[in-house]
Amino acid sequence: MTLNRWTLGLFFAAAGCATSLASFAATQPACDQDNGGLTLPAGFCALVAADGLGTARHAVVAPNGDLYVALQSGKGKTGGVVALRDDNGDGRFETKENFGDGSSSGIALRNGYLYVAKTESVERWKMTPGQLKPNGPPEVIVEGLPTEHEHHDKGIAFDGKGSLYINIGSPSNACQSQDRQKGIAGQDPCPLLETHGGIWKFDENKLHQKESDGQRFVTGLRQEPAITWHDGAVYIVMNSRDQLDVLWAGKFTAEENAERPAEPMYRATQGLNFGWPYCFFDYGQQKLLLNPEYGGDGKTVGRCSQFALPIASYPAHWAPVDVMFYSGSQFPARYKGGAFIAFHGSWNRAPLPQAPSNVTFQPFAGEKPPGKYEIFAGGFAGKDPLINPMDALARADGVAQAPDGSIFITDSRNGKVWHVFYRGQK
């Protein structure tokens, strides 16, 4: 057994050792003086637990506190997974073990297995409790998934009843016959929706499934690696369309492109259609409107009245990449049951300044948010205004909850991992 601070805390609690548990809490790691560059709400603090990992995407925490981070490949990096362990309880990961390969985003621990979503497949490794790195090759659960370059990253979710959900993004902006070309109408019906643009459902234990073996769970989505299972449904935060002004000059201004197409959050149940590519959700009007590729003028609803509406929405081009519902008690009670969303940050607001990356908290009451979102973690850009997103110091890409209820945030720019605690009065 790894005797890190989570293991000791659970031992003291199980044994009823109140004094020891209090001593354990008092010796939690000290946060960085500047919170590792993050800006956080009052009472919260952070430390940089790891750095230089590569292009870090989603992450998951084992019961003993080990952290597993999916890595994107490219620029000389092989991708796969990096496994991290805090050996001495100082809050920083001293041991790093890499395994697997291929560009990866989604990652989850389920029933003794570590599942990893690559661009073309979902694999799983059998894990040994207390052992950081798995032995042997992975099993292939789903293979042959679409890998077109645009929007090929895969997120995963589990319903706890044996089913695995995978997003299959669409390699398109708005299903034009020639993508991202000025004034070209969208294909109607959109042929991409047969194999893209939705969430597919698979058996989490059956090996070597193909896309055709799965069931299309919902459709009408552009790109949505930010998926999770919560409260009887798949929750999704979608990347909306780009280039309203560039592709449809005269109909939309640069300011309208920068502000209008919201990043919507959906509660997905079997059979729903959310309207892409025919419609976009307007952030200002809070309406689903017809896309210009299908005859829209920024005012017309048309066929969009038949599609399911979002339960919340966020500003244009924030680029959501991960979502996690908080179930811990380390944070104040108001956070329990709410969603943390990692936004990667925009590229499509030019000539206006780009919207920098952030981690947003969305309060929830039952199945829907009762009110507006809040910026939970900022400071990723490092400069203001941000003109080029690649000038940002960091970009949030994943959020994971630790056994004690604190959270980790991953960064795809330089491979940082922040550990965020609450230290104020509850």
C-alpha positions in Angstrom: 0.0 0.0 0.0 1.2 3.5 -0.8 1.2 5.5 2.5 0.6 8.9 1.1 -1.6 11.5 2.8 -4.9 10.2 1.3 -4.2 6.7 2.5 -3.4 7.9 6.0 -6.4 10.2 6.2 -8.7 7.3 5.2 -7.0 5.1 7.8 -7.4 7.6 10.6 -11.0 8.2 9.7 -11.9 4.5 9.6 -10.2 4.0 13.0 -12.0 6.9 14.6 -8.8 8.7 15.4 -10.1 12.3 15.6 -6.8 13.7 16.9 -4.7 12.0 14.3 -7.1 13.0 11.6 -6.9 16.6 12.8 -3.1 16.4 12.7 -3.3 15.0 9.2 -5.4 17.9 8.0 -3.1 20.4 9.6 -0.1 19.0 7.7 -1.6 19.2 4.3 0.8 20.6 1.7 1.5 24.4 1.6 0.1 26.2 -1.4 2.4 28.3 -3.6 2.7 31.9 -2.6 1.3 33.0 -5.9 -1.0 30.0 -6.3 1.1 28.8 -9.2 0.0 31.8 -11.2 -3.8 31.1 -10.8 -6.4 33.5 -9.6 -9.0 31.8 -7.4 -11.9 32.8 -5.2 -11.3 33.9 -1.6 -10.4 31.0 0.7 -8.9 28.9 -2.1 -5.2 28.3 -2.9 -3.1 26.2 -5.3 0.3 24.7 -5.8 2.0 23.4 -8.9 2.1 19.6 -8.4 3.8 18.8 -11.7 5.2 20.6 -14.8 6.6 19.8 -18.2 4.5 16.7 -18.7 3.7 17.4 -22.4 0.3 18.3 -23.9 -1.8 17.3 -20.8 -5.5 16.6 -21.5 -8.0 14.9 -19.2 -7.0 13.4 -15.8 -8.3 10.9 -13.2 -7.3 10.3 -9.6 -6.9 6.8 -8.1 -8.2 6.1 -4.5 -4.7 6.3 -3.2 -4.1 9.7 -4.8 -2.1 8.7 -7.9 -2.9 10.9 -10.8 -3.2 9.6 -14.4 -3.0 12.3 -17.2 -3.8 11.6 -20.9 -1.3 13.2 -23.2 -1.7 14.5 -26.8 0.9 13.5 -29.3 2.7 15.6 -31.9 5.7 17.9 -32.0 8.0 15.0 -31.1 5.7 13.7 -28.3 4.3 10.2 -28.3 1.1 10.8 -26.3 -0.2 8.0 -24.1 -0.5 8.4 -20.4 1.7 9.8 -17.6 1.2 8.3 -14.1 2.1 10.5 -11.2 2.8 9.7 -7.5 3.5 12.0 -4.5 6.0 9.9 -2.6 6.6 12.1 0.4 3.3 13.9 1.0 4.6 17.4 0.0 1.8 17.7 -2.6 4.1 17.5 -5.6 4.5 14.4 -7.8 8.0 13.1 -7.5 7.5 9.8 -9.5 6.5 9.9 -13.1 5.9 6.8 -15.3 4.8 7.0 -18.9 3.0 4.2 -20.7 1.0 3.7 -23.9 1.1 5.9 -27.0 -1.0 7.8 -29.4 -2.9 11.1 -29.0 -5.2 10.8 -26.0 -7.8 12.9 -24.3 -10.5 11.0 -22.3 -9.4 9.0 -19.3 -11.3 7.2 -16.5 -10.9 4.5 -13.8 -13.6 1.8 -13.8 -13.9 -1.5 -11.9 -10.1 -2.0 -11.7 -9.3 -0.8 -15.2 -7.9 2.5 -16.6 -9.8 3.5 -19.8 -8.0 5.8 -22.2 -9.7 7.4 -25.3 -7.3 8.0 -28.2 -8.4 9.6 -31.4 -9.1 6.3 -33.1 -9.9 4.0 -30.2 -10.7 3.4 -26.5 -8.3 1.1 -24.7 -8.1 -0.2 -21.1 -5.3 -1.4 -18.8 -5.8 -3.8 -15.9 -4.6 -2.0 -12.8 -3.1 -3.5 -9.7 -4.0 -1.7 -6.4 -1.0 0.3 -5.1 0.9 -0.2 -8.3 1.5 3.0 -10.3 2.0 1.5 -13.8 0.0 -1.3 -15.4 1.7 -4.5 -16.6 1.3 -5.8 -20.1 -0.5 -4.4 -23.2 -4.0 -2.8 -23.1 -7.2 -4.4 -24.2 -9.0 -2.6 -27.1 -12.6 -1.9 -26.3 -13.5 0.2 -29.4 -11.4 0.6 -32.5 -11.6 2.2 -35.9 -13.2 5.5 -34.8 -13.2 8.4 -37.2 -9.8 10.3 -37.1 -10.2 13.2 -39.5 -7.9 16.0 -38.3 -10.5 18.5 -37.2 -12.4 17.7 -34.0 -11.0 14.2 -33.6 -10.4 14.3 -29.8 -12.5 11.8 -27.9 -14.0 12.2 -24.4 -15.5 9.3 -22.5 -18.2 8.8 -19.8 -19.8 5.8 -18.0 -23.3 5.3 -16.7 -22.4 2.8 -14.0 -24.7 0.2 -15.7 -22.1 -1.2 -18.2 -22.3 1.4 -20.9 -19.5 3.6 -22.3 -20.2 6.9 -24.1 -17.8 8.4 -26.6 -18.1 11.7 -28.4 -17.4 11.6 -32.2 -16.9 15.2 -33.3 -17.6 16.4 -36.8 -14.7 17.3 -39.1 -16.5 20.5 -40.2 -17.5 23.9 -39.2 -21.1 23.8 -40.6 -21.2 20.9 -43.0 -20.5 22.9 -46.2 -19.5 20.8 -49.2 -16.2 22.7 -49.2 -15.5 23.4 -45.5 -14.8 27.0 -44.4 -15.3 28.5 -47.8 -17.1 31.9 -48.2 -20.8 31.8 -49.1 -21.2 28.1 -49.6 -24.4 26.5 -48.5 -24.5 23.7 -46.0 -25.3 20.1 -47.2 -28.9 19.3 -46.4 -29.3 16.7 -45.0 -25.8 16.8 -43.6 -24.2 13.4 -44.4 -21.6 13.7 -41.7 -24.3 13.1 -39.1 -24.4 9.4 -40.0 -21.0 8.7 -38.4 -20.1 12.0 -36.7 -21.5 14.9 -34.7 -22.9 13.0 -31.7 -22.4 10.7 -28.8 -22.2 6.9 -29.4 -23.0 4.3 -26.7 -21.0 1.0 -26.4 -20.6 -2.0 -24.0 -17.7 -1.0 -21.6 -16.5 -4.6 -21.4 -16.8 -6.0 -24.9 -13.6 -6.1 -26.9 -12.9 -4.9 -30.5 -16.1 -3.1 -31.1 -16.4 -0.9 -34.1 -18.5 2.3 -34.4 -21.2 0.3 -36.2 -21.5 -2.0 -33.1 -22.4 1.1 -31.0 -25.7 2.9 -30.7 -26.0 6.6 -31.7 -27.2 8.0 -28.4 -27.7 11.7 -29.4 -26.9 13.7 -32.5 -26.6 17.3 -33.7 -23.3 18.2 -32.0 -20.2 19.8 -33.5 -17.4 18.8 -31.1 -17.8 17.9 -27.5 -14.9 16.2 -25.6 -16.3 17.7 -22.5 -18.7 14.9 -21.5 -19.6 13.2 -18.2 -22.3 11.1 -16.7 -24.3 12.7 -13.9 -27.8 12.3 -12.4 -29.1 9.8 -15.0 -27.8 11.6 -18.2 -24.8 12.5 -20.2 -23.9 16.1 -19.7 -22.1 17.8 -22.6 -20.5 21.2 -23.2 -20.1 21.8 -26.9 -17.7 23.8 -29.1 -19.9 25.9 -31.3 -19.3 27.2 -34.8 -16.6 29.7 -36.0 -16.1 32.4 -38.6 -19.6 33.9 -39.0 -18.1 37.1 -40.3 -15.4 35.6 -42.5 -17.7 33.1 -44.3 -20.7 35.4 -44.4 -19.4 39.0 -44.7 -22.2 41.4 -45.0 -24.5 39.3 -42.8 -22.4 39.2 -39.7 -19.7 41.6 -38.3 -16.5 40.7 -36.5 -18.2 41.7 -33.2 -21.1 39.4 -33.9 -18.8 36.5 -34.6 -16.9 37.2 -31.4 -20.0 37.3 -29.2 -23.0 35.5 -30.7 -22.4 31.7 -31.1 -22.6 30.4 -27.5 -20.8 27.4 -26.2 -23.9 25.4 -24.9 -24.3 22.9 -22.1 -26.7 20.0 -22.8 -28.3 17.3 -20.7 -28.4 14.4 -23.1 -30.8 11.5 -23.0 -31.5 8.9 -25.6 -32.5 10.2 -29.0 -32.2 13.9 -28.6 -31.1 16.1 -31.5 -29.3 19.4 -30.6 -29.5 21.0 -34.1 -25.9 21.2 -35.5 -25.2 22.0 -38.3 -28.5 23.7 -39.1 -28.6 26.0 -36.0 -26.4 27.8 -33.5 -27.4 29.0 -30.1 -27.2 32.8 -29.8 -25.6 33.9 -26.6 -27.2 37.4 -26.4 -30.7 36.4 -27.5 -30.6 33.0 -25.8 -32.3 31.5 -28.8 -31.5 28.7 -31.3 -31.2 30.4 -34.7 -30.8 29.2 -38.2 -27.2 29.1 -39.4 -26.4 31.2 -42.5 -25.3 28.0 -44.4 -29.0 27.1 -44.2 -30.5 30.4 -45.0 -30.3 32.1 -41.6 -29.9 35.9 -41.2 -29.1 36.1 -37.5 -32.8 36.5 -36.6 -34.7 33.5 -38.1 -35.5 30.5 -36.0 -37.0 28.3 -38.8 -36.5 24.6 -38.3 -34.5 25.2 -35.2 -37.7 25.2 -33.1 -37.7 21.4 -33.4 -34.3 20.8 -31.6 -33.5 20.3 -27.9 -32.3 23.5 -26.1 -29.3 23.8 -23.9 -29.6 24.0 -20.1 -26.9 26.7 -19.9 -24.6 28.6 -22.2 -21.2 30.3 -22.1 -19.6 33.0 -24.2 -18.6 32.4 -27.8 -15.3 30.6 -28.6 -14.3 29.8 -25.0 -13.7 26.2 -26.3 -14.9 23.8 -23.6 -12.7 20.6 -23.3 -13.7 18.9 -20.0 -16.5 18.9 -17.5 -16.7 17.4 -14.0 -19.5 17.4 -11.4 -18.1 18.0 -7.9 -19.1 15.4 -5.2 -16.6 16.1 -2.5 -16.8 18.0 0.8 -13.4 19.7 1.0 -14.9 22.7 -0.8 -17.8 24.7 0.7 -21.2 23.1 0.5 -22.4 25.3 -2.3 -20.0 23.6 -4.7 -21.4 20.1 -4.1 -23.3 18.9 -7.1 -22.1 21.7 -9.3 -20.0 21.4 -12.5 -16.5 22.5 -13.1 -15.8 23.2 -16.8 -12.3 23.6 -18.3 -12.3 26.1 -21.2 -9.3 25.9 -23.5 -9.6 29.5 -24.7 -10.5 31.0 -28.0 -8.8 31.5 -31.4 -11.7 32.9 -33.4 -12.4 36.3 -31.9 -10.0 38.3 -34.0 -9.6 41.2 -34.6 -11.1 41.5 -31.1 -8.9 40.2 -28.2 -9.1 36.4 -27.6 -10.9 35.1 -24.6 -8.3 33.4 -22.3 -8.6 30.0 -20.8 -10.4 29.5 -17.5 -12.0 27.0 -15.3 -15.7 27.9 -14.7 -18.0 26.7 -11.9 -21.6 26.2 -12.8 -24.0 25.8 -9.8 -26.7 23.2 -10.2 -30.0 22.5 -8.5 -31.3 19.1 -9.6 -31.0 18.5 -13.4 -30.4 22.2 -14.3 -28.4 25.3 -13.3 -30.4 27.7 -11.1 -28.3 30.7 -12.2 -25.3 32.1 -13.9 -21.8 30.6 -14.1 -18.8 31.9 -12.1 -15.1 32.0 -13.2 -13.4 29.8 -10.6 -9.8 29.7 -11.9 -8.2 32.3 -14.1 -4.7 33.7 -14.8 -3.8 31.2 -17.5 -3.1 33.8 -20.2 -0.4 35.7 -18.3 -1.1 38.8 -20.4 -4.0 41.1 -21.2 -5.3 41.6 -23.8 -4.5 38.2 -25.4 -4.2 38.5 -29.1 -2.8 35.1 -30.0 -4.0 32.1 -27.9 -0.5 30.5 -28.4 0.9 33.4 -26.4 -0.9 32.2 -23.3 1.3 30.9 -20.5 -1.1 28.0 -19.9 -4.4 26.6 -21.2 -6.7 24.6 -18.9 -7.6 21.2 -20.4 -8.8 18.9 -17.6 -10.4 18.9 -14.1 -10.2 15.9 -11.8 -11.4 15.4 -8.1 -9.0 14.0 -5.5 -10.0 11.6 -2.8 -10.1 14.4 -0.2 -12.3 16.6 -2.3 -9.6 19.0 -3.6 -9.2 19.2 -7.4 -6.5 19.0 -10.0 -6.4 21.2 -13.1 -4.2 20.2 -16.1 -2.6 22.4 -18.7 -2.0 21.6 -22.4 0.5 24.4 -23.1 3.4 23.2 -21.0 2.0 20.3 -19.1 1.4 21.8 -15.7 -0.8 20.3 -13.0 -2.3 22.5 -10.3 -3.7 21.1 -7.1 -6.4 23.4 -5.7 -7.5 23.4 -2.0 -10.0 25.3 0.1 -8.4 26.7 3.2 -10.9 29.4 4.3 -13.9 29.2 6.6 -16.8 27.0 5.6 
